[in-house]
Amino acid sequence: EVQLVESGGGLVQAGGSLRLSCAASGFTFDDYAIGWFRQAPGKEREGVSCISSSDGSTYYADSVKGRFTISSDNAKNTVYLQMNSLKPEDTAVYYCAADLLQVGPPSSRPYEYDYWGQGTQVTVSS
């Protein structure tokens, strides 16, 4: 059974930092992508950052470029999202998701991801 478990969310002041973790288990495919998505109240879910296992290529939404960094620790089957210089508009529920049997640049489209975690709340106060 594929499982994705997010952790690391919380409340932080604007300008602060958080590191989200996504622990993955239950799949043995060599090629996959892990993506971080977020959804704020009343808004559509959007791709924040994604990473491909096949070539390490990454995607960042324009709104987070230069502030967020995605990385993976294959030994721990964990993907991280380091979020710096947080802004109130980053407030959302953050989800990680897995796109199995994926090769090449990772997709930022939620519908291409097969499995989802339960989400973790990130709140940035002004």
All heavy atoms as an XYZ file, in Angstrom:
952
protein
N       0.845     -1.189      0.000
C       0.000      0.000      0.000
C       0.886      1.246      0.000
O       1.762      1.392      0.847
C      -0.906      0.014      1.225
C      -1.791      1.253      1.316
C      -2.579      1.302      2.618
O      -2.367      0.428      3.472
O      -3.397      2.212      2.766
N       0.634      2.122     -0.947
C       1.392      3.365     -1.021
C       0.923      4.320      0.076
O      -0.270      4.537      0.254
C       1.221      4.034     -2.391
C       1.936      5.377     -2.424
C       1.753      3.118     -3.495
N       1.878      4.845      0.805
C       1.560      5.821      1.844
C       2.496      7.012      1.753
O       3.697      6.849      1.527
C       1.659      5.186      3.233
C       0.511      4.255      3.583
C       0.477      3.903      5.057
O       1.516      3.754      5.686
N      -0.715      3.785      5.616
N       1.928      8.182      1.953
C       2.691      9.417      1.997
C       2.270     10.139      3.270
O       1.076     10.380      3.474
C       2.395     10.280      0.779
C       2.708      9.649     -0.585
C       2.091     10.461     -1.704
C       4.205      9.532     -0.796
N       3.242     10.485      4.084
C       2.938     11.128      5.358
C       3.720     12.431      5.444
O       4.963     12.420      5.448
C       3.285     10.216      6.544
C       2.955     10.924      7.848
C       2.523      8.893      6.440
N       2.987     13.539      5.517
C       3.618     14.852      5.624
C       3.784     15.236      7.093
O       2.996     14.823      7.950
C       2.777     15.946      4.943
C       2.444     15.712      3.488
C       1.058     15.162      3.293
O       0.549     14.503      4.226
O       0.463     15.387      2.218
N       4.786     16.025      7.342
C       4.986     16.596      8.666
C       5.763     17.894      8.523
O       6.326     18.170      7.466
C       5.727     15.620      9.584
O       7.007     15.319      9.058
N       5.764     18.669      9.597
C       6.571     19.889      9.617
C       5.806     21.187      9.476
O       6.400     22.260      9.546
N       4.507     21.095      9.277
C       3.734     22.323      9.186
C       3.617     23.014     10.532
O       4.031     22.480     11.556
N       3.038     24.207     10.507
C       2.861     24.944     11.750
C       2.581     26.401     11.500
O       2.285     26.816     10.379
N       2.684     27.167     12.573
C       2.458     28.607     12.542
C       3.800     29.319     12.622
O       4.612     29.021     13.512
C       1.566     29.015     13.718
C       1.357     30.514     13.941
C       0.628     31.142     12.757
C       0.600     30.743     15.240
N       4.020     30.248     11.712
C       5.284     30.979     11.685
C       5.007     32.424     11.291
O       4.037     32.708     10.584
C       6.284     30.299     10.713
C       5.773     30.360      9.277
C       7.674     30.888     10.826
N       5.840     33.315     11.736
C       5.707     34.716     11.356
C       6.270     34.939      9.959
O       7.149     34.198      9.495
C       6.420     35.614     12.349
C       5.735     35.693     13.703
C       6.371     36.743     14.600
O       7.549     37.048     14.475
N       5.581     37.295     15.504
N       5.777     35.966      9.308
C       6.290     36.324      7.991
C       7.809     36.523      8.067
O       8.320     37.119      9.019
C       5.616     37.597      7.490
N       8.481     35.989      7.065
C       9.934     36.032      7.039
C      10.594     34.817      7.649
O      11.810     34.637      7.504
N       9.815     33.996      8.315
C      10.354     32.806      8.948
C      10.488     31.637      7.995
O      10.255     31.758      6.791
N      10.874     30.503      8.572
C      11.141     29.304      7.779
C      10.451     28.084      8.386
O      10.229     28.016      9.594
C      12.648     29.027      7.706
O      13.333     30.079      7.077
N      10.148     27.143      7.519
C       9.657     25.828      7.925
C      10.235     24.799      6.965
O      10.517     25.119      5.802
C       8.125     25.750      7.863
C       7.306     26.443      8.950
C       5.828     26.380      8.599
C       7.551     25.826     10.317
N      10.382     23.584      7.439
C      10.775     22.488      6.566
C       9.713     21.396      6.647
O       9.471     20.834      7.722
C      12.135     21.910      6.940
C      12.628     20.904      5.891
C      14.007     20.360      6.192
N      13.983     19.315      7.196
C      14.932     18.388      7.334
N      15.958     18.386      6.505
N      14.848     17.493      8.290
N       9.111     21.124      5.523
C       8.136     20.049      5.431
C       8.832     18.760      5.011
O       9.776     18.783      4.225
C       7.048     20.393      4.412
C       6.289     21.705      4.624
C       5.191     21.832      3.568
C       5.738     21.808      6.022
N       8.340     17.652      5.537
C       8.856     16.339      5.173
C       7.724     15.491      4.618
O       6.587     15.573      5.088
C       9.457     15.633      6.386
O      10.533     16.363      6.922
N       8.057     14.663      3.645
C       7.109     13.724      3.072
C       7.769     12.348      3.088
O       8.685     12.088      2.304
C       6.742     14.119      1.651
S       5.700     12.911      0.784
N       7.309     11.497      3.988
C       7.849     10.144      4.089
C       7.010      9.216      3.222
O       5.794      9.101      3.417
C       7.841      9.685      5.536
N       7.665      8.570      2.270
C       6.965      7.717      1.308
C       7.265      6.249      1.580
O       8.381      5.888      1.961
C       7.387      8.078     -0.115
N       6.261      5.414      1.380
C       6.450      3.973      1.536
C       5.459      3.233      0.653
O       4.483      3.807      0.174
C       6.264      3.561      3.000
O       4.939      3.840      3.425
N       5.764      1.954      0.428
C       4.807      1.093     -0.266
C       4.960      1.004     -1.762
O       4.143      0.372     -2.435
N       5.996      1.638     -2.323
C       6.212      1.456     -3.750
C       7.705      1.289     -4.008
O       8.534      1.829     -3.280
C       5.636      2.591     -4.594
C       6.160      3.968     -4.268
C       7.246      4.498     -4.959
C       5.556      4.750     -3.306
C       7.702      5.770     -4.682
C       6.006      6.021     -3.026
C       7.079      6.533     -3.717
N       7.972      0.515     -5.051
C       9.352      0.140     -5.354
C       9.762      0.555     -6.759
O      10.783      0.142     -7.258
C       9.542     -1.376     -5.212
O       8.619     -2.044     -6.076
C       9.291     -1.804     -3.780
N       8.949      1.358     -7.410
C       9.290      1.801     -8.742
C      10.564      2.622     -8.701
O      10.816      3.355     -7.758
C       8.163      2.649     -9.323
C       6.860      1.913     -9.423
C       5.821      2.190     -8.566
C       6.676      0.944    -10.384
C       4.614      1.529     -8.649
C       5.483      0.266    -10.471
C       4.441      0.557     -9.605
N      11.350      2.503     -9.717
C      12.571      3.284     -9.774
C      12.318      4.704    -10.243
O      13.058      5.619     -9.889
C      13.581      2.616    -10.713
C      14.095      1.302    -10.156
O      14.132      1.165     -8.913
O      14.451      0.426    -10.957
N      11.309      4.850    -11.057
C      11.049      6.158    -11.638
C       9.723      6.706    -11.118
O       8.667      6.113    -11.337
C      10.996      6.078    -13.163
C      12.323      5.624    -13.747
O      13.372      6.069    -13.236
O      12.312      4.818    -14.695
N       9.819      7.827    -10.466
C       8.614      8.451     -9.943
C       8.903      9.917     -9.679
O      10.059     10.361     -9.728
C       8.147      7.770     -8.650
C       9.182      7.758     -7.565
C       9.271      8.805     -6.646
C      10.094      6.718     -7.453
C      10.231      8.819     -5.664
C      11.060      6.720     -6.469
C      11.128      7.763     -5.574
O      12.097      7.774     -4.604
N       7.888     10.656     -9.430
C       8.029     12.053     -9.029
C       7.271     12.262     -7.729
O       6.227     11.630     -7.494
C       7.487     12.986    -10.106
N       7.809     13.106     -6.921
C       7.126     13.553     -5.705
C       6.886     15.043     -5.841
O       7.811     15.802     -6.182
C       7.954     13.278     -4.443
C       8.175     11.786     -4.258
C       7.255     13.877     -3.220
C       6.931     10.998     -3.896
N       5.676     15.431     -5.598
C       5.327     16.841     -5.706
C       4.751     17.378     -4.413
O       4.114     16.646     -3.646
N       5.024     18.654     -4.190
C       4.372     19.387     -3.109
C       3.328     20.306     -3.726
O       3.627     21.058     -4.664
C       5.383     20.199     -2.317
C       6.221     19.394     -1.385
C       7.499     18.957     -1.576
C       5.834     18.933     -0.089
N       7.919     18.239     -0.495
C       6.924     18.227      0.444
C       4.676     19.049      0.682
C       6.890     17.612      1.700
C       4.639     18.448      1.923
C       5.740     17.749      2.419
N       2.125     20.246     -3.192
C       1.020     21.063     -3.651
C       0.444     21.797     -2.448
O       0.664     21.395     -1.303
C      -0.058     20.190     -4.302
C       0.433     19.454     -5.517
C       1.142     18.265     -5.389
C       0.201     19.948     -6.780
C       1.618     17.587     -6.500
C       0.671     19.283     -7.911
C       1.380     18.100     -7.760
N      -0.289     22.852     -2.712
C      -0.947     23.549     -1.612
C      -2.323     24.017     -2.038
O      -2.586     24.218     -3.226
C      -0.104     24.730     -1.135
C       0.040     25.869     -2.130
C       1.026     26.906     -1.595
N       1.198     28.030     -2.510
C       2.104     28.990     -2.352
N       2.927     28.966     -1.295
N       2.184     29.976     -3.229
N      -3.167     24.144     -1.049
C      -4.525     24.601     -1.322
C      -4.953     25.531     -0.189
O      -5.011     25.118      0.971
C      -5.488     23.433     -1.452
C      -6.870     23.832     -1.927
C      -7.683     22.650     -2.410
O      -7.410     21.497     -2.087
N      -8.709     22.930     -3.213
N      -5.236     26.762     -0.553
C      -5.740     27.745      0.387
C      -7.264     27.752      0.307
O      -7.835     27.354     -0.715
C      -5.175     29.120      0.063
N      -7.936     28.214      1.344
C      -9.409     28.239      1.331
C      -9.945     29.004      0.128
O      -9.494     30.123     -0.162
C      -9.749     28.942      2.642
C      -8.598     28.653      3.533
C      -7.390     28.653      2.635
N     -10.865     28.385     -0.581
C     -11.483     29.034     -1.719
C     -10.658     29.040     -2.986
O     -11.057     29.642     -3.989
N      -9.498     28.408     -2.948
C      -8.616     28.398     -4.120
C      -8.386     26.976     -4.605
O      -8.557     26.010     -3.862
C      -7.288     29.078     -3.792
C      -7.416     30.556     -3.485
C      -6.056     31.204     -3.387
C      -6.168     32.709     -3.170
N      -4.830     33.362     -3.095
N      -7.961     26.872     -5.857
C      -7.637     25.566     -6.404
C      -6.291     25.085     -5.871
O      -5.428     25.867     -5.489
C      -7.584     25.646     -7.934
C      -8.942     25.909     -8.580
C      -8.869     25.817    -10.088
O      -7.762     25.664    -10.625
O      -9.928     25.907    -10.733
N      -6.156     23.769     -5.886
C      -4.872     23.186     -5.492
C      -3.838     23.524     -6.564
O      -4.110     23.398     -7.759
C      -5.014     21.683     -5.332
C      -3.834     20.999     -4.707
C      -4.158     19.574     -4.323
N      -5.220     19.504     -3.322
C      -5.578     18.387     -2.695
N      -4.971     17.253     -2.968
N      -6.561     18.404     -1.810
N      -2.661     23.935     -6.122
C      -1.620     24.328     -7.069
C      -0.313     23.621     -6.774
O      -0.001     23.299     -5.622
C      -1.396     25.846     -7.024
C      -0.891     26.368     -5.706
C      -0.475     27.836     -5.742
O      -0.294     28.391     -6.836
O      -0.313     28.409     -4.646
N       0.437     23.385     -7.832
C       1.745     22.785     -7.675
C       2.737     23.802     -7.151
O       2.819     24.908     -7.684
N       3.453     23.448     -6.123
C       4.453     24.321     -5.511
C       5.851     23.931     -5.970
O       6.606     24.767     -6.470
C       4.361     24.247     -3.976
C       5.464     25.069     -3.333
C       2.988     24.700     -3.497
N       6.196     22.670     -5.799
C       7.521     22.196     -6.181
C       7.473     20.689     -6.335
O       6.771     20.012     -5.584
C       8.555     22.592     -5.122
O       9.846     22.196     -5.520
N       8.212     20.188     -7.309
C       8.202     18.759     -7.600
C       9.620     18.313     -7.941
O      10.436     19.117     -8.402
C       7.281     18.448     -8.777
S       5.658     19.226     -8.692
N       9.875     17.023     -7.720
C      11.186     16.485     -8.031
C      11.039     15.112     -8.652
O      10.181     14.325     -8.240
C      12.071     16.440     -6.759
C      13.504     16.047     -7.107
C      11.496     15.490     -5.701
C      14.494     16.320     -5.965
N      11.875     14.851     -9.650
C      11.844     13.574    -10.338
C      12.970     12.685     -9.826
O      14.096     13.132     -9.675
C      12.021     13.793    -11.845
O      12.202     12.569    -12.517
N      12.651     11.410     -9.575
C      13.679     10.484     -9.106
C      14.603     10.064    -10.242
O      15.734      9.652    -10.004
C      13.034      9.251     -8.480
O      12.452      8.436     -9.474
N      14.117     10.121    -11.479
C      14.896      9.587    -12.596
C      16.106     10.450    -12.916
O      17.181      9.933    -13.216
C      14.014      9.446    -13.838
O      13.520     10.708    -14.249
N      15.950     11.757    -12.842
C      17.076     12.620    -13.184
C      17.276     13.767    -12.215
O      18.147     14.623    -12.440
C      16.906     13.174    -14.608
C      15.635     13.995    -14.781
O      14.927     14.214    -13.781
O      15.355     14.405    -15.923
N      16.484     13.796    -11.150
C      16.634     14.854    -10.155
C      16.123     16.205    -10.595
O      16.325     17.193     -9.886
N      15.466     16.250    -11.744
C      14.974     17.539    -12.215
C      13.867     18.032    -11.293
O      13.175     17.243    -10.649
C      14.484     17.438    -13.649
O      13.494     16.438    -13.774
N      13.738     19.319    -11.235
C      12.794     19.930    -10.310
C      11.921     20.956    -11.006
O      12.228     21.441    -12.091
C      13.539     20.625     -9.149
O      14.440     21.604     -9.694
C      14.313     19.626     -8.315
N      10.830     21.267    -10.332
C       9.915     22.312    -10.763
C       9.620     23.200     -9.555
O       9.479     22.692     -8.435
C       8.601     21.707    -11.280
C       7.470     22.711    -11.312
C       7.302     23.557    -12.399
C       6.604     22.842    -10.228
C       6.292     24.499    -12.412
C       5.582     23.780    -10.238
C       5.430     24.602    -11.318
O       4.438     25.537    -11.335
N       9.571     24.482     -9.803
C       9.141     25.433     -8.779
C       8.119     26.379     -9.375
O       8.311     26.893    -10.486
C      10.319     26.254     -8.262
C      11.323     25.468     -7.467
C      12.475     24.971     -8.059
C      11.127     25.219     -6.103
C      13.400     24.241     -7.338
C      12.052     24.501     -5.372
C      13.184     24.007     -5.998
O      14.096     23.287     -5.269
N       7.058     26.630     -8.638
C       6.126     27.666     -9.052
C       6.840     29.014     -8.983
O       7.721     29.225     -8.136
C       4.911     27.661     -8.137
N       6.458     29.920     -9.859
C       7.100     31.230     -9.873
C       7.009     31.927     -8.522
O       7.928     32.650     -8.114
C       6.457     32.113    -10.949
C       6.822     31.684    -12.357
O       7.818     30.935    -12.519
O       6.119     32.074    -13.296
N       5.916     31.697     -7.826
C       5.681     32.396     -6.560
C       6.621     31.961     -5.446
O       6.726     32.650     -4.427
C       4.227     32.183     -6.111
O       3.953     30.806     -5.956
N       7.308     30.832     -5.635
C       8.183     30.332     -4.563
C       9.640     30.239     -4.989
O      10.501     29.907     -4.162
C       7.713     28.965     -4.041
C       6.248     29.016     -3.638
C       7.956     27.852     -5.043
N       9.922     30.525     -6.245
C      11.307     30.439     -6.712
C      12.208     31.354     -5.899
O      11.868     32.499     -5.624
C      11.388     30.822     -8.197
C      10.935     29.727     -9.142
C      11.054     30.169    -10.590
C      10.567     29.072    -11.529
N      10.573     29.511    -12.943
N      13.351     30.819     -5.510
C      14.291     31.579     -4.716
C      14.018     31.536     -3.219
O      14.851     31.976     -2.425
N      12.855     31.021     -2.841
C      12.515     30.939     -1.408
C      12.369     29.497     -0.928
O      12.697     29.194      0.217
C      11.197     31.683     -1.139
C      11.225     33.144     -1.500
C       9.963     33.860     -1.023
N       8.751     33.335     -1.646
C       7.714     32.850     -0.971
N       7.739     32.811      0.348
N       6.642     32.409     -1.615
N      11.875     28.634     -1.793
C      11.643     27.230     -1.422
C      12.666     26.349     -2.129
O      13.059     26.617     -3.262
C      10.247     26.780     -1.835
C       9.104     27.390     -1.074
C       9.294     28.454     -0.199
C       7.820     26.893     -1.222
C       8.243     29.011      0.502
C       6.750     27.431     -0.533
C       6.973     28.499      0.331
N      13.048     25.269     -1.458
C      13.971     24.305     -2.041
C      13.454     22.894     -1.766
O      13.185     22.552     -0.611
C      15.384     24.443     -1.459
O      15.852     25.780     -1.673
C      16.337     23.463     -2.120
N      13.346     22.109     -2.823
C      12.933     20.720     -2.677
C      14.172     19.828     -2.740
O      15.121     20.103     -3.482
C      11.911     20.317     -3.771
C      11.254     18.983     -3.435
C      12.556     20.296     -5.154
C      10.056     18.654     -4.319
N      14.168     18.769     -1.920
C      15.288     17.835     -1.921
C      14.770     16.462     -1.516
O      13.660     16.330     -0.993
C      16.388     18.294     -0.961
O      15.905     18.339      0.364
N      15.589     15.465     -1.779
C      15.177     14.114     -1.422
C      16.322     13.362     -0.771
O      17.494     13.578     -1.096
C      14.697     13.346     -2.670
O      15.756     13.192     -3.593
N      15.959     12.495      0.148
C      16.907     11.591      0.797
C      16.428     10.186      0.455
O      15.501      9.667      1.093
C      16.926     11.834      2.300
C      17.957     10.971      3.014
O      18.312      9.895      2.486
O      18.395     11.357      4.096
N      17.035      9.587     -0.557
C      16.553      8.292     -1.027
C      16.724      7.204      0.022
O      15.938      6.262      0.089
C      17.265      7.903     -2.316
C      16.876      8.809     -3.469
O      15.811      9.431     -3.468
N      17.741      8.902     -4.468
N      17.740      7.306      0.845
C      17.952      6.303      1.888
C      16.811      6.299      2.890
O      16.485      5.261      3.472
C      19.271      6.549      2.594
N      16.204      7.467      3.073
C      15.097      7.578      4.028
C      13.743      7.612      3.334
O      12.716      7.747      4.004
C      15.262      8.843      4.870
C      16.475      8.828      5.774
C      16.540     10.092      6.625
C      17.732     10.065      7.565
N      17.804     11.288      8.403
N      13.747      7.528      1.997
C      12.480      7.618      1.238
C      11.686      8.852      1.644
O      10.462      8.791      1.831
C      11.638      6.358      1.439
C      12.269      5.132      0.815
O      12.966      5.230     -0.194
N      12.045      3.981      1.423
N      12.391      9.946      1.772
C      11.758     11.172      2.253
C      12.114     12.328      1.325
O      13.262     12.448      0.879
C      12.207     11.486      3.688
O      11.830     10.393      4.540
C      11.556     12.757      4.197
N      11.122     13.147      1.050
C      11.314     14.372      0.272
C      11.022     15.550      1.186
O      10.053     15.525      1.958
C      10.406     14.385     -0.962
C      10.462     15.725     -1.675
C      10.799     13.264     -1.910
N      11.866     16.560      1.085
C      11.741     17.728      1.944
C      11.387     18.959      1.113
O      11.747     19.063     -0.064
C      13.056     17.983      2.672
C      13.538     16.821      3.486
C      14.502     15.945      2.988
C      13.026     16.579      4.758
C      14.949     14.866      3.733
C      13.467     15.503      5.516
C      14.424     14.644      4.995
O      14.854     13.575      5.738
N      10.719     19.883      1.764
C      10.487     21.198      1.182
C      10.918     22.228      2.204
O      10.244     22.424      3.215
C       9.016     21.391      0.804
C       8.720     22.701      0.077
C       9.367     22.704     -1.316
C       7.215     22.938     -0.049
N      12.061     22.833      1.944
C      12.558     23.905      2.802
C      11.930     25.199      2.346
O      12.089     25.590      1.184
C      14.086     23.988      2.717
C      14.681     25.105      3.558
C      14.513     24.889      5.047
O      14.720     23.790      5.540
N      14.134     25.941      5.769
N      11.230     25.859      3.240
C      10.513     27.083      2.905
C      11.093     28.236      3.716
O      10.998     28.230      4.950
C       9.018     26.920      3.190
C       8.402     25.702      2.512
S       6.617     25.621      2.691
C       6.468     25.421      4.460
N      11.701     29.172      3.031
C      12.287     30.336      3.671
C      11.548     31.595      3.249
O      10.800     31.587      2.264
C      13.769     30.451      3.289
C      14.585     29.263      3.737
O      14.300     28.636      4.759
N      15.628     28.942      2.975
N      11.778     32.658      3.995
C      11.161     33.955      3.676
C       9.667     33.798      3.444
O       9.112     34.310      2.459
C      11.830     34.566      2.443
O      13.216     34.728      2.646
N       9.029     33.122      4.354
C       7.606     32.841      4.179
C       6.773     34.113      4.216
O       7.087     35.072      4.932
C       7.136     31.864      5.243
C       7.545     30.403      4.977
C       7.473     29.569      6.240
C       6.665     29.814      3.889
N       5.708     34.085      3.439
C       4.804     35.216      3.327
C       3.390     34.782      3.741
O       3.059     33.594      3.626
C       4.762     35.709      1.882
C       6.106     36.076      1.294
C       5.976     36.438     -0.185
C       7.316     36.789     -0.792
N       7.203     37.142     -2.231
N       2.564     35.708      4.151
C       1.178     35.329      4.509
C       0.456     34.606      3.375
O      -0.358     33.714      3.641
C       0.535     36.682      4.819
C       1.662     37.523      5.334
C       2.848     37.112      4.506
N       0.772     34.943      2.141
C       0.109     34.281      1.023
C       0.565     32.841      0.818
O       0.008     32.126     -0.024
C       0.305     35.080     -0.278
C       1.731     35.455     -0.596
C       2.070     36.871     -0.127
O       1.688     37.248      1.006
O       2.754     37.577     -0.902
N       1.554     32.406      1.571
C       1.951     30.989      1.533
C       1.063     30.133      2.431
O       1.177     28.910      2.431
C       3.403     30.829      1.985
C       4.399     31.461      1.035
O       4.228     31.319     -0.194
O       5.359     32.099      1.525
N       0.196     30.777      3.193
C      -0.700     30.047      4.080
C      -1.602     29.117      3.282
O      -2.280     29.548      2.347
C      -1.543     31.030      4.907
O      -0.680     31.779      5.765
C      -2.575     30.281      5.745
N      -1.592     27.845      3.637
C      -2.383     26.832      2.924
C      -2.175     25.485      3.606
O      -1.309     25.338      4.469
C      -1.948     26.737      1.463
N      -2.972     24.521      3.171
C      -2.677     23.129      3.500
C      -1.732     22.617      2.418
O      -2.013     22.750      1.223
C      -3.946     22.273      3.555
C      -3.582     20.812      3.834
C      -4.898     22.798      4.625
N      -0.628     22.046      2.843
C       0.374     21.530      1.927
C       0.267     20.006      1.870
O       0.219     19.336      2.906
C       1.769     21.952      2.372
C       2.075     23.398      2.053
C       1.432     24.429      2.727
C       2.994     23.731      1.063
C       1.684     25.753      2.425
C       3.272     25.055      0.748
C       2.612     26.064      1.433
O       2.873     27.378      1.129
N       0.242     19.508      0.651
C       0.140     18.075      0.408
C       1.358     17.599     -0.378
O       1.842     18.301     -1.261
C      -1.094     17.757     -0.427
C      -2.412     18.160      0.169
C      -2.944     19.430     -0.061
C      -3.147     17.272      0.951
C      -4.163     19.806      0.478
C      -4.368     17.639      1.495
C      -4.871     18.906      1.250
O      -6.080     19.265      1.788
N       1.801     16.387     -0.079
C       2.737     15.762     -0.996
C       2.013     14.658     -1.749
O       1.029     14.100     -1.262
C       3.988     15.236     -0.297
S       3.756     13.794      0.740
N       2.490     14.384     -2.941
C       1.844     13.416     -3.813
C       2.891     12.695     -4.644
O       3.976     13.229     -4.887
C       0.835     14.113     -4.725
N       2.555     11.490     -5.070
C       3.470     10.676     -5.858
C       2.884     10.383     -7.232
O       1.710     10.016     -7.353
C       3.776      9.365     -5.140
N       3.716     10.572     -8.241
C       3.382     10.229     -9.623
C       4.281      9.045     -9.985
O       5.472      9.232    -10.249
C       3.637     11.435    -10.521
C       3.395     11.146    -12.000
O       2.869     10.062    -12.325
O       3.749     12.016    -12.827
N       3.737      7.838     -9.964
C       4.538      6.641    -10.169
C       4.783      6.398    -11.656
O       4.005      6.803    -12.505
C       3.839      5.436     -9.540
C       3.487      5.580     -8.052
C       2.946      4.280     -7.518
C       4.685      6.037     -7.236
N       5.867      5.711    -11.933
C       6.275      5.401    -13.304
C       6.442      6.675    -14.131
O       6.068      6.743    -15.299
C       5.272      4.462    -13.977
C       5.114      3.077    -13.338
C       4.041      2.280    -14.044
C       6.444      2.342    -13.353
N       7.006      7.681    -13.511
C       7.230      8.961    -14.170
C       8.692      9.095    -14.538
O       9.573      8.782    -13.755
C       6.801     10.094    -13.231
C       6.942     11.486    -13.809
C       8.329     12.075    -13.624
O       9.097     11.568    -12.829
N       8.650     13.110    -14.376
N       8.936      9.560    -15.733
C      10.303      9.756    -16.200
C      10.423     11.167    -16.755
O       9.515     11.667    -17.412
C      10.674      8.740    -17.298
C      12.099      8.983    -17.793
C      10.545      7.316    -16.776
N      11.549     11.792    -16.477
C      11.782     13.119    -17.017
C      11.299     14.205    -16.074
O      11.062     13.961    -14.893
N      11.149     15.421    -16.602
C      10.754     16.539    -15.749
C       9.428     16.272    -15.055
O       8.488     15.779    -15.679
C      10.625     17.705    -16.738
C      11.497     17.330    -17.885
C      11.406     15.837    -17.981
N       9.343     16.596    -13.774
C       8.120     16.295    -13.032
C       6.989     17.236    -13.432
O       7.208     18.388    -13.787
C       8.535     16.510    -11.586
C       9.620     17.542    -11.660
C      10.364     17.236    -12.933
N       5.784     16.732    -13.364
C       4.616     17.530    -13.681
C       4.187     18.344    -12.468
O       4.350     17.920    -11.335
C       3.467     16.620    -14.121
O       2.267     17.368    -14.246
N       3.629     19.501    -12.741
C       3.077     20.326    -11.665
C       1.553     20.245    -11.634
O       0.917     20.956    -10.867
C       3.493     21.784    -11.864
O       2.944     22.292    -13.080
N       0.979     19.346    -12.442
C      -0.472     19.233    -12.519
C      -0.985     18.199    -11.527
O      -0.615     17.026    -11.612
C      -0.884     18.872    -13.943
C      -0.585     19.973    -14.954
C      -0.982     19.571    -16.362
N      -0.071     18.611    -16.928
C       1.002     18.903    -17.637
N       1.311     20.177    -17.836
N       1.764     17.954    -18.134
N      -1.827     18.597    -10.613
C      -2.292     17.665     -9.568
C      -2.914     16.390    -10.126
O      -2.745     15.313     -9.545
C      -3.314     18.500     -8.785
C      -2.881     19.915     -8.981
C      -2.340     19.957    -10.379
N      -3.621     16.484    -11.257
C      -4.339     15.306    -11.740
C      -3.404     14.223    -12.267
O      -3.826     13.090    -12.489
C      -5.356     15.696    -12.816
C      -4.765     16.254    -14.092
C      -4.255     15.417    -15.084
C      -4.739     17.624    -14.324
C      -3.721     15.936    -16.252
C      -4.214     18.153    -15.493
C      -3.699     17.307    -16.451
O      -3.169     17.820    -17.604
N      -2.149     14.535    -12.412
C      -1.198     13.523    -12.875
C      -0.590     12.731    -11.723
O       0.196     11.821    -11.957
C      -0.100     14.189    -13.706
C      -0.631     14.850    -14.964
C       0.430     15.047    -16.031
O       1.437     14.326    -16.022
O       0.246     15.967    -16.862
N      -0.935     13.081    -10.511
C      -0.392     12.396     -9.339
C      -1.396     11.370     -8.817
O      -2.589     11.646     -8.710
C       0.001     13.413     -8.272
C       1.281     14.121     -8.653
C       1.300     15.094     -9.648
C       2.494     13.781     -8.061
C       2.476     15.702    -10.035
C       3.677     14.405     -8.429
C       3.658     15.355     -9.428
O       4.830     15.955     -9.810
N      -0.860     10.201     -8.504
C      -1.702      9.059     -8.186
C      -2.035      8.928     -6.703
O      -3.109      8.443     -6.337
C      -0.998      7.760     -8.623
C      -0.506      7.831    -10.060
O      -1.353      7.889    -10.958
O       0.720      7.824    -10.267
N      -1.108      9.301     -5.858
C      -1.282      9.082     -4.423
C      -0.983     10.378     -3.685
O      -0.070     11.111     -4.048
C      -0.349      7.965     -3.936
C      -0.621      6.644     -4.596
C       0.070      6.277     -5.741
C      -1.581      5.774     -4.083
C      -0.193      5.077     -6.367
C      -1.842      4.562     -4.706
C      -1.161      4.220     -5.844
O      -1.419      3.030     -6.455
N      -1.764     10.575     -2.618
C      -1.692     11.831     -1.863
C      -1.584     11.576     -0.374
O      -2.151     10.602      0.151
C      -2.954     12.656     -2.141
C      -2.999     13.168     -3.540
C      -3.388     12.468     -4.656
C      -2.615     14.456     -3.988
N      -3.271     13.272     -5.769
C      -2.800     14.488     -5.387
C      -2.146     15.605     -3.347
C      -2.518     15.627     -6.155
C      -1.866     16.727     -4.112
C      -2.054     16.727     -5.489
N      -0.861     12.459      0.293
C      -0.839     12.441      1.741
C      -2.055     13.168      2.300
O      -2.894     13.685      1.566
N      -2.091     13.239      3.621
C      -3.254     13.813      4.294
C      -3.181     15.333      4.403
O      -4.180     15.980      4.692
C      -3.410     13.199      5.695
C      -2.517     13.813      6.772
C      -1.052     13.395      6.654
O      -0.669     12.574      5.837
N      -0.214     13.996      7.507
N      -2.012     15.880      4.175
C      -1.833     17.327      4.231
C      -1.353     17.817      5.583
O      -1.592     17.185      6.615
N      -0.664     18.949      5.553
C      -0.198     19.593      6.771
C      -0.433     21.094      6.629
O      -0.170     21.680      5.573
C       1.286     19.265      7.048
O       1.666     19.802      8.314
C       2.214     19.806      5.970
N      -0.936     21.706      7.686
C      -1.293     23.122      7.635
C      -0.064     23.994      7.846
O       0.718     23.769      8.788
C      -2.329     23.448      8.710
C      -2.712     24.911      8.799
C      -3.534     25.376      7.610
O      -4.485     24.710      7.197
N      -3.189     26.548      7.063
N       0.093     24.979      6.974
C       1.117     26.010      7.132
C       0.387     27.345      7.235
O      -0.389     27.708      6.352
C       2.097     26.016      5.946
C       3.014     27.239      6.019
C       2.914     24.731      5.925
N       0.642     28.050      8.326
C       0.026     29.355      8.543
C       1.127     30.379      8.782
O       1.955     30.196      9.675
C      -0.933     29.327      9.735
O      -1.929     28.322      9.525
C      -1.604     30.685      9.903
N       1.119     31.418      7.969
C       2.117     32.475      8.086
C       1.400     33.750      8.519
O       0.525     34.254      7.811
C       2.854     32.698      6.759
C       3.964     33.742      6.939
C       3.433     31.385      6.241
N       1.772     34.241      9.672
C       1.142     35.442     10.201
C       1.925     36.681      9.780
O       3.153     36.648      9.638
C       1.053     35.373     11.714
O       2.350     35.325     12.274
N       1.206     37.772      9.604
C       1.852     39.018      9.160
C       2.315     39.851     10.334
O       2.014     39.573     11.479
C       0.871     39.819      8.308
O      -0.309     40.081      9.048
